[in-house]
């Protein structure tokens, strides 16, 4: 598996979509605010993907 998280950064909030492998989405699109709570939730999102795949995801 080659996990990756696609990140679309906008003013005030960002949207992310995780992929467990090429062409294999993991979960739904995830939105988070640009504050400490939002960044902490993004970290948990990335850690969930890492737990599922056994590898740290690249963020692009």
C-alpha positions as a Markdown table, in Angstrom:
| # | Residue | x | y | z |
|---|---|---|---|---|
| 1 | Unk | 0.0 | 0.0 | 0.0 |
| 2 | Unk | 1.1 | 3.5 | -0.8 |
| 3 | Unk | -1.1 | 5.7 | 1.4 |
| 4 | Unk | -1.5 | 9.4 | 0.5 |
| 5 | Unk | -3.6 | 12.3 | 1.6 |
| 6 | Unk | -4.6 | 14.9 | -0.9 |
| 7 | Unk | -5.0 | 18.3 | 0.7 |
| 8 | Unk | -6.8 | 21.3 | -0.7 |
| 9 | Unk | -5.9 | 24.4 | 1.4 |
| 10 | Unk | -8.4 | 27.3 | 1.3 |
| 11 | Unk | -8.8 | 30.4 | 3.4 |
| 12 | Unk | -10.1 | 29.4 | 6.8 |
| 13 | Unk | -10.5 | 25.7 | 6.2 |
| 14 | Unk | -9.0 | 22.8 | 4.3 |
| 15 | Unk | -10.4 | 19.6 | 2.7 |
| 16 | Unk | -8.6 | 16.3 | 2.6 |
| 17 | Unk | -9.2 | 12.9 | 1.0 |
| 18 | Unk | -7.2 | 9.9 | 2.0 |
| 19 | Unk | -6.2 | 7.0 | -0.3 |
| 20 | Unk | -5.1 | 3.7 | 1.2 |
| 21 | Unk | -3.6 | 2.8 | -2.2 |
| 22 | Unk | -3.7 | 4.1 | -5.7 |
| 23 | Unk | -7.3 | 4.6 | -6.7 |
| 24 | Unk | -8.6 | 3.3 | -3.4 |
| 25 | Unk | -10.2 | 6.0 | -1.3 |
| 26 | Unk | -10.2 | 5.6 | 2.5 |
| 27 | Unk | -13.2 | 7.2 | 4.0 |
| 28 | Unk | -14.9 | 10.4 | 2.9 |
| 29 | Unk | -13.7 | 13.9 | 2.2 |
| 30 | Unk | -12.6 | 15.4 | 5.5 |
| 31 | Unk | -13.0 | 19.2 | 6.2 |
| 32 | Unk | -11.1 | 21.0 | 9.0 |
| 33 | Unk | -10.6 | 24.5 | 10.2 |
| 34 | Unk | -7.2 | 26.2 | 10.5 |
| 35 | Unk | -7.1 | 26.3 | 14.3 |
| 36 | Unk | -5.6 | 24.0 | 17.0 |
| 37 | Unk | -8.7 | 21.8 | 17.2 |
| 38 | Unk | -8.9 | 21.5 | 13.4 |
| 39 | Unk | -5.2 | 20.6 | 13.0 |
| 40 | Unk | -5.5 | 18.1 | 15.9 |
| 41 | Unk | -8.5 | 16.5 | 14.1 |
| 42 | Unk | -6.4 | 16.3 | 10.8 |
| 43 | Unk | -3.6 | 14.6 | 12.8 |
| 44 | Unk | -6.0 | 12.0 | 14.1 |
| 45 | Unk | -7.3 | 11.5 | 10.5 |
| 46 | Unk | -3.7 | 10.9 | 9.3 |
| 47 | Unk | -3.0 | 8.6 | 12.2 |
| 48 | Unk | -6.1 | 6.5 | 11.4 |
| 49 | Unk | -4.9 | 6.0 | 7.9 |
| 50 | Unk | -1.5 | 5.1 | 9.1 |
| 51 | Unk | -3.0 | 2.6 | 11.5 |
| 52 | Unk | -5.1 | 1.1 | 8.7 |
| 53 | Unk | -2.2 | 0.8 | 6.2 |
| 54 | Unk | 0.8 | 0.3 | 8.5 |
| 55 | Unk | 2.6 | 3.1 | 6.7 |
| 56 | Unk | 2.8 | 6.8 | 7.2 |
| 57 | Unk | 0.9 | 8.7 | 4.4 |
| 58 | Unk | 2.4 | 11.3 | 2.1 |
| 59 | Unk | 0.5 | 14.6 | 2.1 |
| 60 | Unk | 0.2 | 16.3 | -1.2 |
